[in-house]
Amino acid sequence: MQRPIPNLRAIVAMDPAGTVGSCGRLPWHLPEDLRLFRSLTIGHTIIVGRRTFDSIGGSLPGRDCWLLTRRELPAEFQNSVRIFPDLNSLLLSIPTVPVERQFWVIGGVEVYRQLTPYCAEIIQTALRKRHIGDTRWQMPNDFSRCEILLRREEFITYRWRRNDIAEVGAVPL
Ligand SMILES: NC(=O)c1ccc[n+]([C@@H]2O[C@H](COP(=O)([O-])OP(=O)(O)OC[C@H]3O[C@@H](n4cnc5c(N)ncnc54)[C@H](OP(=O)(O)O)[C@@H]3O)[C@@H](O)[C@H]2O)c1
């Protein structure tokens, strides 16, 4: 585990088998979960892998977008996103931004794997039913559930905090 970055969090939705994606997309449509995603991330910075960026069709309104890619991006996107060709340059840039700014790692799996070791918290929407998919991720062991943010028929959304840190402050809802 790395030293946690207090203003870095991940947000993920997954089924009981850890399925998070299918053919490059989300395998489900949960409007309430999308609203929560929006309310948490709006006004902040999202960190996204190129495949997820492609699947959502570009950057999201009202949020700064930091994109991990080793490729040249089409000119239409170059003004709306900040591009990082490697993890280290992205990690070095986080402290250059005021700490009030939250960073949200929004996936996909390649990016969760590399960045959750630095996250202070993970917001996880746990779907109750299994879905068909081809992309899976498992919650890391070093986080514990500390709060339920939403409980609905199809899912529960938990806040997980890294075991080795004290409370890092409430997520604005
Ligand atoms: N359920 C959820 O909450 C959730 C959330 C997000 C995504 N998803 C799903 O996850 C799937 C996509 O995940 P994925 O793992 O295939 O792809 P991804 O993590 O979205 O993107 C992977 C790409 O990011 C770039 N990248 C990753 N690490 C990098 C690094 N250290 N330096 C530079 N570039 C780096 C590379 O882009 P280049 O190839 O351009 O170099 C790589 O091919 C989709 O099905 C999506 O729907 C689910």
The ligand as a Tripos MOL2 file, in Angstrom:
@<TRIPOS>MOLECULE
LIG
   48    52     1     0     0
SMALL
NO_CHARGES

@<TRIPOS>ATOM
      1 N1        -18.9620   -0.2790  -13.0060 N.am      1 LIG1
      2 C1        -18.2380    0.8220  -12.9230 C.2       1 LIG1
      3 O1        -18.3310    1.5610  -11.9230 O.2       1 LIG1
      4 C2        -17.3080    1.1790  -14.0370 C.ar      1 LIG1
      5 C3        -16.6220    2.3940  -14.0060 C.ar      1 LIG1
      6 C4        -15.7630    2.6950  -15.0640 C.ar      1 LIG1
      7 C5        -15.6170    1.8010  -16.1000 C.ar      1 LIG1
      8 N2        -16.2960    0.6420  -16.0900 N.ar      1 LIG1
      9 C6        -16.1340   -0.3250  -17.1690 C.3       1 LIG1
     10 O2        -14.7730   -0.7480  -17.2140 O.3       1 LIG1
     11 C7        -14.4650   -1.1010  -18.5670 C.3       1 LIG1
     12 C8        -13.2040   -0.3760  -19.0010 C.3       1 LIG1
     13 O3        -12.1420   -0.6800  -18.1260 O.3       1 LIG1
     14 P1        -10.6930   -1.0790  -18.6870 P.3       1 LIG1
     15 O4         -9.8890   -1.5790  -17.5550 O.co2     1 LIG1
     16 O5        -10.8680   -1.9650  -19.8820 O.co2     1 LIG1
     17 O6        -10.1210    0.2920  -19.2730 O.3       1 LIG1
     18 P2         -9.8120    1.7380  -18.6050 P.3       1 LIG1
     19 O7         -9.1450    1.5470  -17.2830 O.co2     1 LIG1
     20 O8        -11.0000    2.5920  -18.7010 O.co2     1 LIG1
     21 O9         -8.7700    2.3210  -19.6640 O.3       1 LIG1
     22 C9         -7.5570    1.6580  -19.9140 C.3       1 LIG1
     23 C10        -6.6890    2.5750  -20.7390 C.3       1 LIG1
     24 O10        -6.2610    3.6770  -19.9410 O.3       1 LIG1
     25 C11        -4.9550    4.0550  -20.3060 C.3       1 LIG1
     26 N3         -4.0450    3.8400  -19.1880 N.ar      1 LIG1
     27 C12        -4.2300    3.0080  -18.1170 C.ar      1 LIG1
     28 N4         -3.1820    3.1110  -17.2730 N.ar      1 LIG1
     29 C13        -2.3380    4.0170  -17.8310 C.ar      1 LIG1
     30 C14        -1.0850    4.5550  -17.4300 C.ar      1 LIG1
     31 N5         -0.4800    4.1860  -16.2700 N.pl3     1 LIG1
     32 N6         -0.4880    5.4650  -18.2310 N.ar      1 LIG1
     33 C15        -1.0910    5.8740  -19.3730 C.ar      1 LIG1
     34 N7         -2.2770    5.3980  -19.8060 N.ar      1 LIG1
     35 C16        -2.8850    4.4860  -19.0380 C.ar      1 LIG1
     36 C17        -4.5750    3.1970  -21.5050 C.3       1 LIG1
     37 O11        -5.0720    3.9230  -22.6110 O.3       1 LIG1
     38 P3         -4.4160    3.8710  -24.0890 P.3       1 LIG1
     39 O12        -4.7280    2.4950  -24.6090 O.co2     1 LIG1
     40 O13        -5.1270    4.9700  -24.8070 O.co2     1 LIG1
     41 O14        -2.9380    4.1450  -23.9150 O.co2     1 LIG1
     42 C18        -5.4020    1.9510  -21.2680 C.3       1 LIG1
     43 O15        -5.6410    1.2060  -22.4420 O.3       1 LIG1
     44 C19       -15.6770   -0.7460  -19.3860 C.3       1 LIG1
     45 O16       -16.4880   -1.8930  -19.5680 O.3       1 LIG1
     46 C20       -16.4120    0.2570  -18.5250 C.3       1 LIG1
     47 O17       -17.7910    0.3160  -18.7780 O.3       1 LIG1
     48 C21       -17.1340    0.3110  -15.0850 C.ar      1 LIG1
@<TRIPOS>BOND
     1     1     2 1
     2     2     3 2
     3     2     4 1
     4     4     5 ar
     5     4    48 ar
     6     5     6 ar
     7     6     7 ar
     8     7     8 ar
     9     8     9 1
    10     8    48 ar
    11     9    10 1
    12     9    46 1
    13    10    11 1
    14    11    12 1
    15    11    44 1
    16    12    13 1
    17    13    14 1
    18    14    15 2
    19    14    16 1
    20    14    17 1
    21    17    18 1
    22    18    19 2
    23    18    20 1
    24    18    21 1
    25    21    22 1
    26    22    23 1
    27    23    24 1
    28    23    42 1
    29    24    25 1
    30    25    26 1
    31    25    36 1
    32    26    27 ar
    33    26    35 ar
    34    27    28 ar
    35    28    29 ar
    36    29    30 ar
    37    29    35 ar
    38    30    31 1
    39    30    32 ar
    40    32    33 ar
    41    33    34 ar
    42    34    35 ar
    43    36    37 1
    44    36    42 1
    45    37    38 1
    46    38    39 2
    47    38    40 1
    48    38    41 1
    49    42    43 1
    50    44    45 1
    51    44    46 1
    52    46    47 1
@<TRIPOS>SUBSTRUCTURE
     1 LIG1         1 GROUP 0 **** ****
